[in-house]
Amino acid sequence: MEPLAIALGVLGAVWGVAADRISARWPAHEDGSVRRVDWRTPIVAIFGAVALAAVPIRFGDATERALFGAVFAALILLIATDLDQRLLPDVVTLPLFVVGLAVLVWGGDSLVNRQSPWLAIAVAIGLPLLLYVCSLPFGEGAFGGGDVKFLAGIGLLIGGLRLVLAVFAGVLLSGVVIAALLVARRITLKSYIPFGPFLIIGAVWIALLPAGS
């Protein structure tokens, strides 16, 4: 493993812990409480370490490394806030959409998988809206506005086909985790499980697949 990957892995772990502590305070909880370090802290730290360490391994171009290093850093904060507060803040998700549009104009469909820009736009907008509409019968919070904005932004960055695969991966991962927690009796069928973290992990995984995959 190249030294840059190791250095970014360490930085990702540190940023993961920092993001967990940020999410415990921001946005402010209604009761003013601040969550202590718990099981979420190592999860975000491990995700941060793996995500940032993978950037120089997957991407050789300096521009791509800078772009996806910054994007993955934002996703580390998103996964922390969703685990803590069931929230994907607009201040993080909306800039992803702007960056995605800029990248479409600048370099094909994403710098990850060069397909039709129009396909990326159509899927990035259409798929999240479809998922949102399909979730309405399951009640408020089943698939929130933050999830829609996140998928729209990341879809412009990773491309239409990869966005579909990312959602599939997120659904599959959530099913495995929820089933394991049910068997272990850590949750019940009435427990609320945020879907955002699974979508984020799926998006990072699919973004890191080799070009043409």
C-alpha positions as CSV (number, residue, x, y, z in Angstrom):
1,M,0.0,0.0,0.0
2,E,1.4,3.4,-1.0
3,P,2.3,5.8,1.8
4,L,-0.4,8.3,0.7
5,A,-3.1,5.7,1.2
6,I,-1.8,5.0,4.7
7,A,-1.6,8.7,5.5
8,L,-5.2,9.3,4.2
9,G,-6.4,6.2,6.1
10,V,-5.1,7.7,9.3
11,L,-6.6,11.1,8.4
12,G,-9.9,9.4,7.6
13,A,-10.0,7.7,11.0
14,V,-9.2,11.0,12.8
15,W,-11.9,12.8,10.7
16,G,-14.3,10.0,11.4
17,V,-13.9,10.5,15.2
18,A,-14.2,14.3,14.7
19,A,-17.3,13.9,12.6
20,D,-18.9,11.7,15.2
21,R,-18.2,14.3,17.8
22,I,-19.6,17.0,15.5
23,S,-22.7,15.0,14.9
24,A,-23.2,14.7,18.7
25,R,-23.5,18.5,18.9
26,W,-24.6,19.7,15.4
27,P,-27.3,20.3,14.6
28,A,-28.1,21.0,18.2
29,H,-30.4,18.4,19.9
30,E,-33.7,19.8,21.0
31,D,-33.0,18.9,24.6
32,G,-29.5,20.3,24.5
33,S,-27.8,17.0,25.2
34,V,-24.5,15.8,23.8
35,R,-24.1,12.1,23.1
36,R,-21.0,10.5,24.6
37,V,-18.7,8.2,22.6
38,D,-20.5,5.0,21.9
39,W,-20.7,2.2,19.2
40,R,-21.2,4.8,16.5
41,T,-17.8,6.4,17.0
42,P,-15.7,3.4,15.8
43,I,-18.1,2.7,12.9
44,V,-17.6,6.2,11.6
45,A,-13.9,6.1,12.2
46,I,-13.5,2.8,10.4
47,F,-15.6,4.0,7.5
48,G,-13.6,7.2,7.3
49,A,-10.3,5.3,7.3
50,V,-11.3,2.9,4.6
51,A,-13.0,5.5,2.4
52,L,-10.1,7.9,2.3
53,A,-7.4,5.2,2.1
54,A,-9.1,3.9,-1.0
55,V,-8.9,7.2,-2.9
56,P,-5.3,7.1,-4.0
57,I,-5.6,3.3,-4.6
58,R,-8.5,3.8,-7.0
59,F,-7.7,7.1,-8.5
60,G,-4.4,8.0,-10.1
61,D,-5.1,11.5,-11.3
62,A,-4.5,14.3,-8.9
63,T,-7.7,16.0,-9.8
64,E,-9.8,12.9,-9.2
65,R,-8.0,12.3,-5.9
66,A,-8.8,15.8,-4.7
67,L,-12.4,15.6,-5.9
68,F,-13.3,12.2,-4.3
69,G,-11.2,12.9,-1.3
70,A,-13.3,16.0,-0.6
71,V,-16.6,14.1,-1.5
72,F,-15.8,11.2,0.7
73,A,-14.9,13.5,3.6
74,A,-18.4,15.0,3.3
75,L,-19.9,11.5,3.2
76,I,-18.1,10.7,6.5
77,L,-19.8,13.7,8.1
78,L,-23.2,12.6,6.6
79,I,-23.0,9.1,7.9
80,A,-22.1,10.4,11.3
81,T,-25.1,12.8,11.4
82,D,-27.5,10.2,10.1
83,L,-26.4,7.7,12.7
84,D,-26.7,10.2,15.5
85,Q,-29.7,12.4,14.5
86,R,-31.4,10.5,11.6
87,L,-30.5,13.6,9.5
88,L,-28.6,14.3,6.3
89,P,-28.1,18.1,6.5
90,D,-28.8,20.3,3.5
91,V,-25.6,22.2,4.1
92,V,-23.7,19.0,3.1
93,T,-26.1,17.4,0.6
94,L,-26.9,20.4,-1.5
95,P,-23.2,21.3,-2.3
96,L,-22.8,17.7,-3.5
97,F,-25.5,18.4,-6.1
98,V,-23.7,21.6,-7.2
99,V,-20.3,19.8,-7.4
100,G,-22.0,17.0,-9.4
101,L,-23.4,19.5,-12.0
102,A,-20.0,21.2,-12.2
103,V,-18.2,17.9,-12.9
104,L,-20.8,17.0,-15.5
105,V,-20.0,20.1,-17.4
106,W,-16.3,19.8,-16.8
107,G,-15.4,16.2,-17.4
108,G,-18.0,13.8,-18.9
109,D,-20.4,12.2,-16.6
110,S,-18.4,11.8,-13.4
111,L,-14.7,11.1,-13.8
112,V,-15.6,7.7,-12.6
113,N,-17.7,6.1,-15.3
114,R,-18.1,8.1,-18.5
115,Q,-21.6,7.6,-19.8
116,S,-24.1,10.0,-21.3
117,P,-24.4,13.1,-19.1
118,W,-28.2,13.1,-19.8
119,L,-28.4,9.6,-18.4
120,A,-26.7,10.7,-15.2
121,I,-29.0,13.7,-14.8
122,A,-32.2,11.6,-15.5
123,V,-31.3,8.8,-13.1
124,A,-29.9,11.2,-10.4
125,I,-33.2,13.0,-10.4
126,G,-35.7,10.3,-11.3
127,L,-34.5,7.4,-9.1
128,P,-34.5,9.3,-5.8
129,L,-37.9,10.7,-6.5
130,L,-39.2,7.3,-7.4
131,L,-37.9,5.8,-4.2
132,Y,-39.5,8.6,-2.2
133,V,-42.9,8.1,-3.8
134,C,-42.7,4.4,-3.3
135,S,-41.8,4.9,0.4
136,L,-44.9,7.1,1.2
137,P,-47.2,4.2,2.1
138,F,-44.6,3.1,4.7
139,G,-45.0,6.4,6.7
140,E,-43.0,9.5,7.3
141,G,-39.3,8.9,7.6
142,A,-39.1,5.7,5.6
143,F,-37.2,7.5,2.9
144,G,-36.6,11.2,3.7
145,G,-35.8,14.3,1.8
146,G,-32.2,14.1,2.9
147,D,-31.9,10.7,1.2
148,V,-33.3,12.2,-2.0
149,K,-30.9,15.1,-2.0
150,F,-27.9,12.9,-1.3
151,L,-28.7,10.4,-4.1
152,A,-29.3,13.2,-6.5
153,G,-25.9,14.8,-5.8
154,I,-23.9,11.6,-5.7
155,G,-25.7,10.3,-8.8
156,L,-24.3,13.2,-10.8
157,L,-20.8,12.2,-9.6
158,I,-20.9,8.5,-10.1
159,G,-23.2,8.2,-13.1
160,G,-26.7,6.8,-13.7
161,L,-25.8,3.1,-13.8
162,R,-23.6,3.3,-10.8
163,L,-26.3,5.1,-8.8
164,V,-28.7,2.2,-9.5
165,L,-26.0,-0.2,-8.3
166,A,-25.3,1.9,-5.2
167,V,-29.0,1.8,-4.2
168,F,-29.1,-1.9,-4.8
169,A,-26.0,-2.4,-2.7
170,G,-27.4,-0.2,0.1
171,V,-30.7,-2.1,0.1
172,L,-28.8,-5.4,0.2
173,L,-26.5,-4.3,3.0
174,S,-29.4,-2.9,5.1
175,G,-31.2,-6.2,4.8
176,V,-28.2,-8.2,6.0
177,V,-27.5,-5.8,8.9
178,I,-31.2,-5.6,10.0
179,A,-31.6,-9.3,9.8
180,A,-28.5,-9.8,12.0
181,L,-29.7,-7.3,14.5
182,L,-33.2,-9.0,14.7
183,V,-31.6,-12.4,15.2
184,A,-29.4,-10.9,17.9
185,R,-32.5,-9.2,19.4
186,R,-30.8,-5.8,19.4
187,I,-33.8,-4.3,17.6
188,T,-37.4,-5.2,16.9
189,L,-39.6,-4.9,13.8
190,K,-40.8,-1.6,15.2
191,S,-37.3,-0.1,15.6
192,Y,-36.3,2.8,13.4
193,I,-33.1,2.2,11.3
194,P,-31.7,5.1,9.3
195,F,-31.3,4.1,5.6
196,G,-28.8,6.9,4.8
197,P,-25.7,5.1,6.1
198,F,-26.4,2.1,3.9
199,L,-26.9,4.3,0.9
200,I,-23.6,6.1,1.6
201,I,-21.6,2.9,2.1
202,G,-23.1,1.6,-1.1
203,A,-22.3,4.8,-3.0
204,V,-18.7,4.7,-1.9
205,W,-18.3,1.1,-2.7
206,I,-19.7,1.5,-6.2
207,A,-17.7,4.7,-6.9
208,L,-14.5,2.8,-6.1
209,L,-15.2,0.0,-8.7
210,P,-12.8,0.2,-11.7
211,A,-13.8,2.2,-14.7
212,G,-16.0,0.2,-17.0
213,S,-17.3,-2.1,-14.2
